[in-house]
């Protein structure tokens, strides 16, 4: 396997889309896609634990959905990034997925070129976030933690960025406002997701203790 | 000649906590602890409690909490907590003078912190290790550790800890006899502590500066700085520090010949050190008491105290202390006439002092040896030893050092005054740096905009194509014709290259069918919307509308949406496999159209969604829409939204109408205005939301109002339907104002 290539795996039930994505990814330099699965069950049985950099996971799958599939796969694939795919800005599902361990999402209406860019971004530590998702992150951090802890959890910079996102600023605009690069903005957002995940992990742990 | 080198006390601490409110902090922490779950928070609380108790010199309690923190951190595998616990345990062992245990724990902490790259932990360990090395007389190693601390603290930018590091470095220089360097570091520490109002640090700095003054024989100033330090320490209740000061003050009084006061202060120190379990302090106190008794001629009492101090030093393996006791005992035994014992003690003391490298102790040994030689009548050797004594004395206390100390004092005073000016200059520097950075960002943004120019052209083309296509697909005839064309093409291509072309055609047909299906679905959507509108008119039932909208959203979402996605991806495949530029271009168009249809549907879904009905969300949505819409255009859009918007609800109907009106206005700017700049501004005042869309374009010429009539009356009707207002000004561009009560 070529080390420079980003190894992508696809879990998608629509045959046309899955095949088209596979061909597109394989046809682009710097990307490779060998493992494709039509549903969660197939992915759980056959997904190789190593070597996969990014999994493109459809949220809407027959049987177990994409979020459940990711949750199950994630512990055995700690170095793999999960990118959720959905038809439209389905905020409930997207947020749920992000809380459960996904670091990115794309809408299926995204152009193929942008899909590839998003995969590369995610692989390099950047994450996307819409204003609606930003608001949810802020809300969820406030709900699940005491105010003081929520503030401690996020750095000042991260809070600033969430605030701008919630107001509808584009990454580029935030970068200009804060005198940082667009890439840095993306990295901050990636870190915010990481903190969302951590939060979920402690929750799970606490529940286990109560049993 | 009688030489007295009086022991100076250790007076540097690594206290990081806040004094004064310790008791109440402890109370509240202990209260929290009672109900706490076994998690990282509890570990941190235990750690904090340990620090608090250390700060009020209750080392036993401090150790209990530190050990509990370690056990819990280990149990829940909280590594940072473990590092902290090991460090505080190491630190507590330093306070109670158990250096092997201190080193063991500090090294354990260092290992974990380095694995985690946990800077605060690393620095605490270095600090502990530096202190331990110092007590072992390994000054070079100690200096190395403290310098590493300073470097990391400067990276972290914690001023309080930077001051502590300066202090500790100064202390090592003092032990090496480099008083000028020592004073420089102490003043640097004082400066920072005063800057940040750190009382603990100020008291510590005064104390240390006083020690240097005392060594220099400047007793009046030494006493003055000690008393300033004592004042602060009594205020904050720092027993460890108070004991040190009593000891130091006692030493000055002894040097001034005020023996009663010297004894009084040393005994006060001993009492406090025993109370708080500071063994090193107990050792120092015994040493100093012994010295006063020796001077007063009470040799039995002197011997008793010296031996007591030696016992303690040996117990805590304080080499400096041991060397010092040897010297004292040597000197005392000369008085007692036990020359053999005296020589043994002095030889051992000298050897140990040389090994440690403590110049003042070496000087002391040589002085006593010289006296012993002359008492024994060995004048040649006495002279040799005396020469060594003066050599060390001079190197410790020469003119150069004195001058430097004086210079330091002046420099400190002037620097204090210059600091404000310096700060002002720094401000200006930062501002100019920010300006430069901003210019770079702007330049980058402009370059990106230029890069997108060609894409813009493409987009404009496809928009027109889309309109044509829409009309096209509405007519059955043309659709049939298109199908016929496809078939004809299929036939033709089949002749040329059977397998490849067949596949390509299949894809193409699929795409076309997809487009047709997509458009039909879009029409269906329009129909459904219309039906929902009539439903509302008929029944006026909000509930029914919500249900209907949800259903439409779901339909759009699942069927139309995924259908369009498929079209888009497949057209991309066709594009890739296309053999002729024409096919390629066609495929590209299909892809663009399906993308646009897709975003249109996305907007419809947003408008139908009745969930996020707040005014700030509407502003955010429009803001993002506008920014994205203008991103690839040559028109610079300036968006102005209030920094904070009230959490005012807004109905789905209003939200939808405002959005479409704004969209229409923005669309006109891009399509017709020929503007270079535009502005979108939201304000909420007196319960009225107003949106202003302004541009610097050509305005709407009188004769062409008809052409725009449709869009204008559309906007007007939209605003009217939600009891809002629409106005247009046509002067130096166009200014549209939408207002609606909220």
Boltz contact constraints between the chains, C-beta under 6 A:
constraints:
  - contact:
      token1: [A, 16]
      token2: [B, 566]
      max_distance: 6.0
  - contact:
      token1: [A, 17]
      token2: [B, 566]
      max_distance: 6.0
  - contact:
      token1: [A, 17]
      token2: [B, 569]
      max_distance: 6.0
  - contact:
      token1: [A, 20]
      token2: [B, 569]
      max_distance: 6.0
  - contact:
      token1: [A, 20]
      token2: [B, 570]
      max_distance: 6.0
  - contact:
      token1: [A, 20]
      token2: [B, 573]
      max_distance: 6.0
  - contact:
      token1: [A, 87]
      token2: [B, 557]
      max_distance: 6.0
  - contact:
      token1: [A, 87]
      token2: [B, 561]
      max_distance: 6.0
  - contact:
      token1: [A, 87]
      token2: [B, 562]
      max_distance: 6.0
  - contact:
      token1: [A, 88]
      token2: [B, 557]
      max_distance: 6.0
  - contact:
      token1: [A, 88]
      token2: [B, 561]
      max_distance: 6.0
  - contact:
      token1: [A, 88]
      token2: [B, 602]
      max_distance: 6.0
  - contact:
      token1: [A, 88]
      token2: [B, 605]
      max_distance: 6.0
  - contact:
      token1: [A, 108]
      token2: [B, 565]
      max_distance: 6.0
  - contact:
      token1: [A, 109]
      token2: [B, 598]
      max_distance: 6.0
  - contact:
      token1: [A, 111]
      token2: [B, 595]
      max_distance: 6.0
  - contact:
      token1: [A, 112]
      token2: [B, 572]
      max_distance: 6.0
  - contact:
      token1: [A, 131]
      token2: [B, 620]
      max_distance: 6.0
  - contact:
      token1: [A, 131]
      token2: [B, 624]
      max_distance: 6.0
  - contact:
      token1: [A, 167]
      token2: [B, 620]
      max_distance: 6.0
  - contact:
      token1: [A, 168]
      token2: [B, 620]
      max_distance: 6.0
  - contact:
      token1: [A, 168]
      token2: [B, 623]
      max_distance: 6.0
  - contact:
      token1: [A, 168]
      token2: [B, 624]
      max_distance: 6.0
  - contact:
      token1: [A, 170]
      token2: [B, 627]
      max_distance: 6.0
  - contact:
      token1: [A, 176]
      token2: [B, 441]
      max_distance: 6.0
  - contact:
      token1: [A, 179]
      token2: [B, 437]
      max_distance: 6.0
